[in-house]
Amino acid sequence: MNILLIRPKPDCSSIGLQSVMICEPLELMTLATVLRANGHTAVILDMILERRPLKHFINKHRPEIVGITGYISHVGVIKKYAAKIKTLSPGIKVCVGGVHAAVCPEDFDDPNIDYICRAAEDFYRYTGCADFTPGFPDRNLPKRYTNKYYYLFQTRCALIKTSFGCPYNCNFCFCKEITHYFARPVGEVVGELLTIP
């Protein structure tokens, strides 16, 4: 399948961190790696950095599925994207995932959104180690943005996930709602670090 994965730009009325950091979309890079390993075409679109409208990329890539990730500040933007995609091509399946979709799926109950992706209840439960099959995130995705990611005064930054969840149980935090805590084996983390240019 031809799949387009989108990180949305936050609504201009929300307080964003783009003035101090724009980091790579690690979750989409990981998902794209898995999709490609299973024979699909996956392209990442970072709308924080893109200047061209969404329509341009829908027409260019002609996806069968569009996956959109986001946080609470993206709910309205994601719904607008979904409506635009369905206007351009009603046959495209629109999927929404990410932290906010996992915790508050009802926020994406919208006629233009076909699927709300959430982990199964036992997904990422502690098993002694994380299974990163079929591999680490492809650091070449999305290559055209690589030199534009930064963190404060550091250019060419990269992200790595060394653990999942949180070992604490704060009543105000979403982490405990989506996964139990576990740390990746040190050797595996070092192995991934060595893949980062």
PyRosetta script that sets phi, psi and omega in degrees:
from pyrosetta import init, pose_from_sequence

init()
pose = pose_from_sequence("MNILLIRPKPDCSSIGLQSVMICEPLELMTLATVLRANGHTAVILDMILERRPLKHFINKHRPEIVGITGYISHVGVIKKYAAKIKTLSPGIKVCVGGVHAAVCPEDFDDPNIDYICRAAEDFYRYTGCADFTPGFPDRNLPKRYTNKYYYLFQTRCALIKTSFGCPYNCNFCFCKEITHYFARPVGEVVGELLTIP")
pose.set_psi(1, 154.6)
pose.set_omega(1, 177.5)
pose.set_phi(2, -97.8)
pose.set_psi(2, 114.0)
pose.set_omega(2, -171.7)
pose.set_phi(3, -123.5)
pose.set_psi(3, 132.4)
pose.set_omega(3, 176.6)
pose.set_phi(4, -110.9)
pose.set_psi(4, 124.0)
pose.set_omega(4, -179.9)
pose.set_phi(5, -108.2)
pose.set_psi(5, 127.3)
pose.set_omega(5, -172.5)
pose.set_phi(6, -120.3)
pose.set_psi(6, 131.4)
pose.set_omega(6, 164.9)
pose.set_phi(7, -101.7)
pose.set_psi(7, 117.8)
pose.set_omega(7, -175.9)
pose.set_phi(8, -77.6)
pose.set_psi(8, 157.7)
pose.set_omega(8, 171.9)
pose.set_phi(9, -85.1)
pose.set_psi(9, 134.1)
pose.set_omega(9, 179.5)
pose.set_phi(10, -61.7)
pose.set_psi(10, 153.0)
pose.set_omega(10, 175.7)
pose.set_phi(11, -57.0)
pose.set_psi(11, 141.6)
pose.set_omega(11, -176.1)
pose.set_phi(12, -63.8)
pose.set_psi(12, -19.2)
pose.set_omega(12, 179.1)
pose.set_phi(13, -85.5)
pose.set_psi(13, -7.4)
pose.set_omega(13, 179.7)
pose.set_phi(14, -91.1)
pose.set_psi(14, 158.6)
pose.set_omega(14, 177.9)
pose.set_phi(15, -87.5)
pose.set_psi(15, 115.3)
pose.set_omega(15, -178.5)
pose.set_phi(16, -112.7)
pose.set_psi(16, 172.0)
pose.set_omega(16, -179.7)
pose.set_phi(17, -104.2)
pose.set_psi(17, 9.5)
pose.set_omega(17, -174.6)
pose.set_phi(18, -60.7)
pose.set_psi(18, -21.7)
pose.set_omega(18, 179.5)
pose.set_phi(19, -76.1)
pose.set_psi(19, -18.6)
pose.set_omega(19, -179.8)
pose.set_phi(20, -115.8)
pose.set_psi(20, -21.3)
pose.set_omega(20, 178.9)
pose.set_phi(21, -162.7)
pose.set_psi(21, 143.2)
pose.set_omega(21, 166.3)
pose.set_phi(22, -136.8)
pose.set_psi(22, 105.5)
pose.set_omega(22, -178.4)
pose.set_phi(23, -99.9)
pose.set_psi(23, 160.5)
pose.set_omega(23, -179.0)
pose.set_phi(24, -61.5)
pose.set_psi(24, 148.8)
pose.set_omega(24, 179.1)
pose.set_phi(25, -81.1)
pose.set_psi(25, 77.7)
pose.set_omega(25, -172.6)
pose.set_phi(26, -55.9)
pose.set_psi(26, -40.3)
pose.set_omega(26, -178.7)
pose.set_phi(27, -64.3)
pose.set_psi(27, -37.6)
pose.set_omega(27, 178.0)
pose.set_phi(28, -73.8)
pose.set_psi(28, -34.1)
pose.set_omega(28, 176.6)
pose.set_phi(29, -63.5)
pose.set_psi(29, -40.7)
pose.set_omega(29, 178.6)
pose.set_phi(30, -66.2)
pose.set_psi(30, -46.2)
pose.set_omega(30, 179.3)
pose.set_phi(31, -61.9)
pose.set_psi(31, -43.3)
pose.set_omega(31, 178.9)
pose.set_phi(32, -61.3)
pose.set_psi(32, -38.4)
pose.set_omega(32, 178.0)
pose.set_phi(33, -61.4)
pose.set_psi(33, -44.9)
pose.set_omega(33, 178.6)
pose.set_phi(34, -65.0)
pose.set_psi(34, -44.0)
pose.set_omega(34, 179.8)
pose.set_phi(35, -62.2)
pose.set_psi(35, -45.0)
pose.set_omega(35, 179.4)
pose.set_phi(36, -63.9)
pose.set_psi(36, -38.2)
pose.set_omega(36, 178.5)
pose.set_phi(37, -65.1)
pose.set_psi(37, -20.5)
pose.set_omega(37, 178.8)
pose.set_phi(38, -102.9)
pose.set_psi(38, 19.2)
pose.set_omega(38, 171.0)
pose.set_phi(39, 87.9)
pose.set_psi(39, 8.8)
pose.set_omega(39, 179.8)
pose.set_phi(40, -96.6)
pose.set_psi(40, 159.6)
pose.set_omega(40, 172.0)
pose.set_phi(41, -94.4)
pose.set_psi(41, 129.0)
pose.set_omega(41, -179.2)
pose.set_phi(42, -134.3)
pose.set_psi(42, 125.3)
pose.set_omega(42, 178.9)
pose.set_phi(43, -120.5)
pose.set_psi(43, 136.6)
pose.set_omega(43, 178.1)
pose.set_phi(44, -101.2)
pose.set_psi(44, 132.4)
pose.set_omega(44, 178.4)
pose.set_phi(45, -118.8)
pose.set_psi(45, 116.9)
pose.set_omega(45, -179.8)
pose.set_phi(46, -102.5)
pose.set_psi(46, 97.7)
pose.set_omega(46, -175.6)
pose.set_phi(47, -72.8)
pose.set_psi(47, -11.6)
pose.set_omega(47, 173.6)
pose.set_phi(48, -65.5)
pose.set_psi(48, -35.5)
pose.set_omega(48, -175.8)
pose.set_phi(49, -100.0)
pose.set_psi(49, -20.3)
pose.set_omega(49, -176.8)
pose.set_phi(50, -74.8)
pose.set_psi(50, 143.8)
pose.set_omega(50, 176.3)
pose.set_phi(51, -104.0)
pose.set_psi(51, -20.8)
pose.set_omega(51, 179.6)
pose.set_phi(52, -83.2)
pose.set_psi(52, 153.5)
pose.set_omega(52, -177.1)
pose.set_phi(53, -74.2)
pose.set_psi(53, 161.6)
pose.set_omega(53, 179.4)
pose.set_phi(54, -54.8)
pose.set_psi(54, -38.6)
pose.set_omega(54, -179.5)
pose.set_phi(55, -53.5)
pose.set_psi(55, -40.8)
pose.set_omega(55, -179.9)
pose.set_phi(56, -56.7)
pose.set_psi(56, -44.0)
pose.set_omega(56, -175.3)
pose.set_phi(57, -78.1)
pose.set_psi(57, -31.3)
pose.set_omega(57, 175.2)
pose.set_phi(58, -65.8)
pose.set_psi(58, -44.4)
pose.set_omega(58, 178.5)
pose.set_phi(59, -67.7)
pose.set_psi(59, -36.5)
pose.set_omega(59, -178.6)
pose.set_phi(60, -70.5)
pose.set_psi(60, -47.2)
pose.set_omega(60, -173.3)
pose.set_phi(61, -93.4)
pose.set_psi(61, -20.1)
pose.set_omega(61, -179.5)
pose.set_phi(62, 44.8)
pose.set_psi(62, 59.1)
pose.set_omega(62, -176.4)
pose.set_phi(63, -72.2)
pose.set_psi(63, 152.8)
pose.set_omega(63, 171.6)
pose.set_phi(64, -87.5)
pose.set_psi(64, -30.9)
pose.set_omega(64, 178.6)
pose.set_phi(65, -132.5)
pose.set_psi(65, 138.7)
pose.set_omega(65, 171.4)
pose.set_phi(66, -119.4)
pose.set_psi(66, 124.6)
pose.set_omega(66, 176.0)
pose.set_phi(67, -107.4)
pose.set_psi(67, 131.4)
pose.set_omega(67, -178.3)
pose.set_phi(68, -124.8)
pose.set_psi(68, 132.0)
pose.set_omega(68, 176.6)
pose.set_phi(69, -111.1)
pose.set_psi(69, 160.1)
pose.set_omega(69, 178.4)
pose.set_phi(70, 177.5)
pose.set_psi(70, 170.3)
pose.set_omega(70, 178.3)
pose.set_phi(71, -106.8)
pose.set_psi(71, -174.3)
pose.set_omega(71, -177.9)
pose.set_phi(72, -58.8)
pose.set_psi(72, -34.2)
pose.set_omega(72, -179.6)
pose.set_phi(73, -70.8)
pose.set_psi(73, -8.7)
pose.set_omega(73, -178.2)
pose.set_phi(74, -102.0)
pose.set_psi(74, -3.3)
pose.set_omega(74, -172.4)
pose.set_phi(75, -53.8)
pose.set_psi(75, -52.5)
pose.set_omega(75, -179.6)
pose.set_phi(76, -63.3)
pose.set_psi(76, -40.3)
pose.set_omega(76, 179.6)
pose.set_phi(77, -64.1)
pose.set_psi(77, -43.4)
pose.set_omega(77, -179.7)
pose.set_phi(78, -62.0)
pose.set_psi(78, -41.2)
pose.set_omega(78, 178.1)
pose.set_phi(79, -64.4)
pose.set_psi(79, -37.8)
pose.set_omega(79, 176.7)
pose.set_phi(80, -65.7)
pose.set_psi(80, -43.4)
pose.set_omega(80, 177.3)
pose.set_phi(81, -59.2)
pose.set_psi(81, -46.1)
pose.set_omega(81, -178.5)
pose.set_phi(82, -60.8)
pose.set_psi(82, -42.7)
pose.set_omega(82, 178.8)
pose.set_phi(83, -63.7)
pose.set_psi(83, -41.6)
pose.set_omega(83, 179.5)
pose.set_phi(84, -64.4)
pose.set_psi(84, -43.3)
pose.set_omega(84, 179.9)
pose.set_phi(85, -61.8)
pose.set_psi(85, -44.5)
pose.set_omega(85, -179.3)
pose.set_phi(86, -67.9)
pose.set_psi(86, -31.7)
pose.set_omega(86, 176.0)
pose.set_phi(87, -66.9)
pose.set_psi(87, -41.6)
pose.set_omega(87, -179.0)
pose.set_phi(88, -71.8)
pose.set_psi(88, -39.2)
pose.set_omega(88, -177.2)
pose.set_phi(89, -156.7)
pose.set_psi(89, 94.1)
pose.set_omega(89, -175.1)
pose.set_phi(90, -59.4)
pose.set_psi(90, -21.0)
pose.set_omega(90, -178.3)
pose.set_phi(91, -79.1)
pose.set_psi(91, -12.9)
pose.set_omega(91, 178.9)
pose.set_phi(92, -69.7)
pose.set_psi(92, 132.7)
pose.set_omega(92, 175.2)
pose.set_phi(93, -85.2)
pose.set_psi(93, 127.1)
pose.set_omega(93, 179.8)
pose.set_phi(94, -105.1)
pose.set_psi(94, 123.1)
pose.set_omega(94, 179.9)
pose.set_phi(95, -117.5)
pose.set_psi(95, 140.4)
pose.set_omega(95, 177.4)
pose.set_phi(96, -120.5)
pose.set_psi(96, 135.8)
pose.set_omega(96, 177.7)
pose.set_phi(97, -145.2)
pose.set_psi(97, -173.2)
pose.set_omega(97, -179.8)
pose.set_phi(98, 110.9)
pose.set_psi(98, -178.0)
pose.set_omega(98, -174.4)
pose.set_phi(99, -58.9)
pose.set_psi(99, -49.5)
pose.set_omega(99, -175.3)
pose.set_phi(100, -67.6)
pose.set_psi(100, -37.4)
pose.set_omega(100, 177.3)
pose.set_phi(101, -64.9)
pose.set_psi(101, -32.2)
pose.set_omega(101, 179.4)
pose.set_phi(102, -70.2)
pose.set_psi(102, -38.2)
pose.set_omega(102, -175.3)
pose.set_phi(103, -90.1)
pose.set_psi(103, -38.6)
pose.set_omega(103, -176.8)
pose.set_phi(104, -128.9)
pose.set_psi(104, 65.8)
pose.set_omega(104, -177.0)
pose.set_phi(105, -60.8)
pose.set_psi(105, -27.3)
pose.set_omega(105, -178.7)
pose.set_phi(106, -61.9)
pose.set_psi(106, -23.0)
pose.set_omega(106, 178.4)
pose.set_phi(107, -66.7)
pose.set_psi(107, -16.8)
pose.set_omega(107, -179.3)
pose.set_phi(108, -109.0)
pose.set_psi(108, 18.3)
pose.set_omega(108, 174.8)
pose.set_phi(109, -72.8)
pose.set_psi(109, 98.4)
pose.set_omega(109, -171.5)
pose.set_phi(110, -148.9)
pose.set_psi(110, 139.7)
pose.set_omega(110, -178.0)
pose.set_phi(111, -63.6)
pose.set_psi(111, -18.6)
pose.set_omega(111, 179.8)
pose.set_phi(112, -91.5)
pose.set_psi(112, -4.5)
pose.set_omega(112, 179.0)
pose.set_phi(113, -106.6)
pose.set_psi(113, 118.7)
pose.set_omega(113, -176.0)
pose.set_phi(114, -83.1)
pose.set_psi(114, -38.0)
pose.set_omega(114, -176.4)
pose.set_phi(115, -139.0)
pose.set_psi(115, 139.1)
pose.set_omega(115, 172.2)
pose.set_phi(116, -110.9)
pose.set_psi(116, 113.1)
pose.set_omega(116, -173.6)
pose.set_phi(117, -89.3)
pose.set_psi(117, 122.8)
pose.set_omega(117, 177.8)
pose.set_phi(118, -133.8)
pose.set_psi(118, 149.8)
pose.set_omega(118, 178.0)
pose.set_phi(119, -70.8)
pose.set_psi(119, 148.8)
pose.set_omega(119, 173.2)
pose.set_phi(120, -61.8)
pose.set_psi(120, 156.6)
pose.set_omega(120, -173.9)
pose.set_phi(121, -56.4)
pose.set_psi(121, -33.1)
pose.set_omega(121, -177.8)
pose.set_phi(122, -96.5)
pose.set_psi(122, 6.8)
pose.set_omega(122, -179.2)
pose.set_phi(123, -66.9)
pose.set_psi(123, 138.6)
pose.set_omega(123, 179.4)
pose.set_phi(124, 63.4)
pose.set_psi(124, 20.2)
pose.set_omega(124, 172.7)
pose.set_phi(125, -69.0)
pose.set_psi(125, 151.5)
pose.set_omega(125, -176.1)
pose.set_phi(126, -64.9)
pose.set_psi(126, 124.7)
pose.set_omega(126, 178.5)
pose.set_phi(127, -126.2)
pose.set_psi(127, 6.9)
pose.set_omega(127, -178.6)
pose.set_phi(128, 104.7)
pose.set_psi(128, -27.1)
pose.set_omega(128, 175.5)
pose.set_phi(129, -162.7)
pose.set_psi(129, 158.4)
pose.set_omega(129, 177.3)
pose.set_phi(130, -85.4)
pose.set_psi(130, 144.0)
pose.set_omega(130, 178.1)
pose.set_phi(131, -99.7)
pose.set_psi(131, 107.0)
pose.set_omega(131, -179.3)
pose.set_phi(132, -99.3)
pose.set_psi(132, 23.2)
pose.set_omega(132, 174.2)
pose.set_phi(133, -65.8)
pose.set_psi(133, 134.2)
pose.set_omega(133, 9.8)
pose.set_phi(134, -93.3)
pose.set_psi(134, 12.0)
pose.set_omega(134, 176.0)
pose.set_phi(135, 152.6)
pose.set_psi(135, -179.0)
pose.set_omega(135, -179.4)
pose.set_phi(136, -76.7)
pose.set_psi(136, 162.7)
pose.set_omega(136, 177.6)
pose.set_phi(137, -56.3)
pose.set_psi(137, 139.3)
pose.set_omega(137, 177.9)
pose.set_phi(138, -73.8)
pose.set_psi(138, 111.2)
pose.set_omega(138, -175.8)
pose.set_phi(139, -73.2)
pose.set_psi(139, -5.1)
pose.set_omega(139, 174.9)
pose.set_phi(140, -90.4)
pose.set_psi(140, 1.0)
pose.set_omega(140, 178.3)
pose.set_phi(141, -110.3)
pose.set_psi(141, 123.4)
pose.set_omega(141, -10.1)
pose.set_phi(142, -93.1)
pose.set_psi(142, 116.5)
pose.set_omega(142, -171.9)
pose.set_phi(143, -58.8)
pose.set_psi(143, -36.8)
pose.set_omega(143, -175.8)
pose.set_phi(144, -68.5)
pose.set_psi(144, -11.9)
pose.set_omega(144, 179.2)
pose.set_phi(145, -104.5)
pose.set_psi(145, -13.2)
pose.set_omega(145, -169.2)
pose.set_phi(146, -47.9)
pose.set_psi(146, -46.0)
pose.set_omega(146, -176.9)
pose.set_phi(147, -77.7)
pose.set_psi(147, -1.3)
pose.set_omega(147, -179.3)
pose.set_phi(148, -101.0)
pose.set_psi(148, -6.4)
pose.set_omega(148, 179.2)
pose.set_phi(149, -84.0)
pose.set_psi(149, 139.0)
pose.set_omega(149, -178.8)
pose.set_phi(150, -152.4)
pose.set_psi(150, 162.1)
pose.set_omega(150, 176.5)
pose.set_phi(151, -138.4)
pose.set_psi(151, 111.8)
pose.set_omega(151, -174.3)
pose.set_phi(152, 52.6)
pose.set_psi(152, -113.7)
pose.set_omega(152, -177.8)
pose.set_phi(153, -99.6)
pose.set_psi(153, 5.5)
pose.set_omega(153, -178.4)
pose.set_phi(154, -95.8)
pose.set_psi(154, 122.6)
pose.set_omega(154, 176.1)
pose.set_phi(155, -96.5)
pose.set_psi(155, 164.2)
pose.set_omega(155, 179.3)
pose.set_phi(156, 54.4)
pose.set_psi(156, 49.7)
pose.set_omega(156, 179.4)
pose.set_phi(157, -84.9)
pose.set_psi(157, 157.0)
pose.set_omega(157, 176.5)
pose.set_phi(158, -135.8)
pose.set_psi(158, 152.4)
pose.set_omega(158, 178.8)
pose.set_phi(159, -108.3)
pose.set_psi(159, 153.1)
pose.set_omega(159, 172.8)
pose.set_phi(160, -145.5)
pose.set_psi(160, 138.8)
pose.set_omega(160, 179.0)
pose.set_phi(161, -99.4)
pose.set_psi(161, 114.9)
pose.set_omega(161, -177.5)
pose.set_phi(162, -98.7)
pose.set_psi(162, -13.8)
pose.set_omega(162, 177.9)
pose.set_phi(163, -153.6)
pose.set_psi(163, 168.1)
pose.set_omega(163, 177.3)
pose.set_phi(164, -124.3)
pose.set_psi(164, 141.1)
pose.set_omega(164, 178.2)
pose.set_phi(165, 74.3)
pose.set_psi(165, -157.7)
pose.set_omega(165, -177.1)
pose.set_phi(166, -148.3)
pose.set_psi(166, 141.6)
pose.set_omega(166, -178.1)
pose.set_phi(167, -75.7)
pose.set_psi(167, -6.4)
pose.set_omega(167, -177.4)
pose.set_phi(168, -102.0)
pose.set_psi(168, 173.9)
pose.set_omega(168, -173.4)
pose.set_phi(169, -131.4)
pose.set_psi(169, 49.0)
pose.set_omega(169, -178.5)
pose.set_phi(170, -64.8)
pose.set_psi(170, 138.5)
pose.set_omega(170, -175.4)
pose.set_phi(171, -77.4)
pose.set_psi(171, -10.1)
pose.set_omega(171, -179.5)
pose.set_phi(172, -100.0)
pose.set_psi(172, -3.1)
pose.set_omega(172, -170.2)
pose.set_phi(173, -103.7)
pose.set_psi(173, 144.3)
pose.set_omega(173, -179.8)
pose.set_phi(174, -80.8)
pose.set_psi(174, -19.0)
pose.set_omega(174, -174.3)
pose.set_phi(175, -53.1)
pose.set_psi(175, -44.7)
pose.set_omega(175, -177.7)
pose.set_phi(176, -67.5)
pose.set_psi(176, -16.7)
pose.set_omega(176, -179.4)
pose.set_phi(177, -82.0)
pose.set_psi(177, -23.3)
pose.set_omega(177, -172.9)
pose.set_phi(178, -110.5)
pose.set_psi(178, -20.8)
pose.set_omega(178, -180.0)
pose.set_phi(179, -164.0)
pose.set_psi(179, 153.6)
pose.set_omega(179, 170.0)
pose.set_phi(180, -81.5)
pose.set_psi(180, 157.6)
pose.set_omega(180, -178.6)
pose.set_phi(181, -78.5)
pose.set_psi(181, 135.0)
pose.set_omega(181, 164.2)
pose.set_phi(182, -155.3)
pose.set_psi(182, 147.0)
pose.set_omega(182, 179.6)
pose.set_phi(183, -100.3)
pose.set_psi(183, 145.6)
pose.set_omega(183, 176.1)
pose.set_phi(184, -75.5)
pose.set_psi(184, 150.3)
pose.set_omega(184, 175.8)
pose.set_phi(185, -60.3)
pose.set_psi(185, 140.7)
pose.set_omega(185, -176.2)
pose.set_phi(186, -57.4)
pose.set_psi(186, -41.9)
pose.set_omega(186, -179.9)
pose.set_phi(187, -60.8)
pose.set_psi(187, -37.0)
pose.set_omega(187, 178.5)
pose.set_phi(188, -68.6)
pose.set_psi(188, -40.8)
pose.set_omega(188, 178.3)
pose.set_phi(189, -63.0)
pose.set_psi(189, -45.0)
pose.set_omega(189, 178.3)
pose.set_phi(190, -61.4)
pose.set_psi(190, -41.5)
pose.set_omega(190, 177.5)
pose.set_phi(191, -58.4)
pose.set_psi(191, -41.4)
pose.set_omega(191, 177.4)
pose.set_phi(192, -69.7)
pose.set_psi(192, -41.1)
pose.set_omega(192, 177.2)
pose.set_phi(193, -53.9)
pose.set_psi(193, -38.8)
pose.set_omega(193, -178.7)
pose.set_phi(194, -68.9)
pose.set_psi(194, -14.1)
pose.set_omega(194, 178.3)
pose.set_phi(195, -89.3)
pose.set_psi(195, -7.6)
pose.set_omega(195, -176.6)
pose.set_phi(196, -89.2)
pose.set_psi(196, 119.7)
pose.set_omega(196, -179.4)
pose.set_phi(197, -60.4)
pose.dump_pdb("model.pdb")
